[in-house]
Amino acid sequence: MAASGRKVPAFLAGIIFTLVVSAMIGLTIMYGGLYNVAASSGHSPVARWILDTTEEHSVARQAGNMPTPPRFTAAMIRSGGQDFQKTCQTCHGGPGAQPAPFARTMTPTPPDLDKVAKELSAKEIFWILQHGIKMTAMPAFGEVEKDDDLWNMVAFVKHLPQMTPQQYQALGRGAPRDQDS
């Protein structure tokens, strides 16, 4: 009975009971060490779906406020590609270049940027580079890189689907690009 002498409605009591039981189960899992946090165990399909869906919608929403990207030039692609080879290839690989072996054991596995370039807008890629992604190994470069450098990286990532392994390899030597995009 409630303090005023009225009964708590059954549906409200059911909600309260469900919340209390859920909290007890959650605490039992947390303090009992029942959830395997090993990166090598991966995520369950449900957890992976929840994380991927949340990331997709969050990035789209947050990137909506990003500035309009500049027109990408060959110089931007070249500069972004050289930076990519130094900072990103280890985890993401590149045309004709495999990621480091440890990258395959990361949870989540770093995405194939050739696919990402086709799925995400330039603004979304810029936002990810600037802010990173929680619960992944994707760092926030916005604190250490200038926006121009991030846009160069975006230009490179958006150009990835058209890039051959030979063109990618030439970036590391600072060779001029054979096409303007």
C-alpha positions as CSV (number, residue, x, y, z in Angstrom):
1,M,0.0,0.0,0.0
2,A,1.1,3.5,-0.7
3,A,1.6,6.0,2.1
4,S,-1.7,7.7,1.3
5,G,-3.6,4.5,1.7
6,R,-4.1,3.9,-2.0
7,K,-2.8,0.8,-3.8
8,V,-0.1,1.1,-6.4
9,P,-1.6,0.2,-9.8
10,A,-0.6,-3.3,-10.9
11,F,1.1,-2.0,-14.1
12,L,3.2,0.4,-12.2
13,A,4.2,-2.3,-9.7
14,G,5.1,-4.5,-12.6
15,I,7.3,-1.9,-14.1
16,I,9.0,-1.3,-10.8
17,F,9.5,-5.0,-10.2
18,T,10.9,-5.4,-13.8
19,L,13.4,-2.5,-13.3
20,V,14.6,-3.9,-9.9
21,V,15.0,-7.4,-11.3
22,S,16.9,-6.1,-14.3
23,A,19.2,-4.0,-12.1
24,M,19.9,-7.1,-10.0
25,I,20.7,-9.2,-13.0
26,G,23.0,-6.5,-14.4
27,L,24.8,-6.1,-11.1
28,T,25.2,-9.8,-10.8
29,I,26.7,-10.0,-14.3
30,M,29.0,-7.0,-13.6
31,Y,30.2,-8.0,-10.2
32,G,30.2,-11.7,-10.9
33,G,32.6,-11.2,-13.8
34,L,30.1,-13.1,-16.0
35,Y,30.6,-11.0,-19.1
36,N,33.7,-11.8,-21.0
37,V,35.4,-8.5,-21.9
38,A,38.2,-10.1,-23.8
39,A,38.7,-8.4,-27.2
40,S,39.3,-11.9,-28.7
41,S,35.8,-13.0,-27.8
42,G,34.1,-10.5,-30.1
43,H,30.6,-9.1,-29.6
44,S,27.4,-11.1,-29.7
45,P,25.3,-10.5,-32.8
46,V,22.9,-8.4,-30.7
47,A,25.6,-6.3,-29.1
48,R,27.3,-5.8,-32.5
49,W,23.9,-4.7,-34.0
50,I,23.3,-2.3,-31.2
51,L,26.7,-0.7,-31.4
52,D,26.7,-0.5,-35.2
53,T,23.2,1.0,-35.4
54,T,24.0,3.5,-32.6
55,E,27.3,4.5,-34.3
56,E,25.6,4.9,-37.7
57,H,22.8,7.1,-36.5
58,S,25.0,9.1,-34.1
59,V,27.6,9.9,-36.8
60,A,24.9,10.9,-39.3
61,R,23.3,13.3,-36.7
62,Q,26.6,14.8,-35.4
63,A,28.1,15.2,-38.9
64,G,25.0,17.3,-40.0
65,N,26.7,20.3,-38.5
66,M,30.1,19.9,-40.2
67,P,31.2,22.5,-42.6
68,T,30.7,21.9,-46.3
69,P,33.7,20.0,-47.7
70,P,36.0,21.8,-50.0
71,R,36.4,20.6,-53.6
72,F,38.9,17.8,-53.4
73,T,42.1,18.2,-55.5
74,A,44.9,15.8,-56.5
75,A,47.2,17.6,-54.0
76,M,44.7,17.0,-51.2
77,I,44.4,13.3,-52.1
78,R,48.2,12.9,-52.3
79,S,48.7,14.7,-48.9
80,G,45.9,12.7,-47.3
81,G,47.2,9.5,-48.7
82,Q,50.7,10.1,-47.4
83,D,49.3,10.8,-43.9
84,F,47.0,7.8,-44.2
85,Q,50.0,5.5,-44.9
86,K,51.8,6.8,-41.8
87,T,48.9,6.8,-39.4
88,C,46.1,4.6,-40.6
89,Q,47.4,1.8,-42.8
90,T,48.5,-0.3,-39.8
91,C,44.9,-0.8,-38.8
92,H,42.9,-0.3,-42.1
93,G,45.3,-1.5,-44.8
94,G,45.1,0.1,-48.2
95,P,45.0,-0.8,-51.9
96,G,47.4,-3.7,-52.1
97,A,48.5,-3.3,-48.5
98,Q,47.1,-5.5,-45.7
99,P,46.5,-4.2,-42.2
100,A,49.0,-5.4,-39.5
101,P,48.1,-8.9,-38.1
102,F,47.0,-7.4,-34.8
103,A,44.3,-5.4,-36.5
104,R,42.4,-8.6,-37.3
105,T,42.2,-9.3,-33.5
106,M,40.7,-5.9,-32.6
107,T,37.1,-5.7,-31.5
108,P,35.5,-4.3,-33.6
109,T,37.8,-5.0,-36.5
110,P,38.8,-1.8,-38.3
111,P,36.5,-1.3,-41.3
112,D,37.4,-1.7,-44.9
113,L,37.7,2.0,-45.9
114,D,37.1,1.2,-49.5
115,K,33.6,0.2,-48.4
116,V,33.3,3.1,-45.9
117,A,34.2,5.6,-48.7
118,K,31.1,4.5,-50.6
119,E,28.7,4.4,-47.6
120,L,29.6,7.6,-45.7
121,S,29.5,11.2,-46.8
122,A,32.5,13.4,-46.7
123,K,31.1,15.2,-43.7
124,E,30.6,11.9,-41.8
125,I,34.2,10.8,-42.5
126,F,35.5,14.3,-41.4
127,W,33.5,14.0,-38.1
128,I,34.8,10.5,-37.4
129,L,38.4,11.7,-38.0
130,Q,37.9,14.8,-35.9
131,H,36.1,13.1,-32.9
132,G,36.9,9.4,-33.1
133,I,34.6,6.5,-32.1
134,K,34.1,5.4,-28.6
135,M,34.7,1.7,-27.8
136,T,36.9,1.2,-30.9
137,A,40.5,2.0,-31.5
138,M,39.6,5.0,-33.7
139,P,41.2,8.0,-32.1
140,A,40.0,11.6,-32.3
141,F,42.5,13.5,-34.5
142,G,40.7,16.9,-34.1
143,E,42.8,17.8,-31.1
144,V,46.2,17.2,-32.9
145,E,45.5,17.8,-36.5
146,K,44.3,20.9,-38.4
147,D,41.0,20.8,-40.2
148,D,42.8,21.2,-43.6
149,D,44.8,18.0,-42.8
150,L,41.6,16.2,-41.9
151,W,39.9,17.3,-45.1
152,N,43.0,16.0,-47.0
153,M,42.4,12.6,-45.4
154,V,38.7,12.7,-46.3
155,A,39.7,13.5,-49.9
156,F,42.0,10.4,-49.9
157,V,39.4,8.1,-48.3
158,K,36.7,9.2,-50.7
159,H,39.1,8.5,-53.6
160,L,40.1,5.1,-52.3
161,P,37.5,3.1,-54.4
162,Q,39.2,4.3,-57.6
163,M,42.8,3.9,-56.5
164,T,45.0,1.1,-57.7
165,P,47.7,-0.6,-55.6
166,Q,50.4,1.1,-57.8
167,Q,48.9,4.5,-57.3
168,Y,48.7,3.9,-53.5
169,Q,52.3,2.7,-53.4
170,A,53.4,5.8,-55.4
171,L,51.9,8.1,-52.7
172,G,54.6,6.9,-50.2
173,R,57.3,8.0,-52.6
174,G,55.7,11.4,-53.1
175,A,55.2,10.7,-56.8
176,P,52.8,13.0,-58.6
177,R,49.3,11.7,-59.2
178,D,48.3,10.8,-62.7
179,Q,44.8,12.1,-62.3
180,D,43.0,15.0,-60.7
181,S,39.9,14.2,-58.7
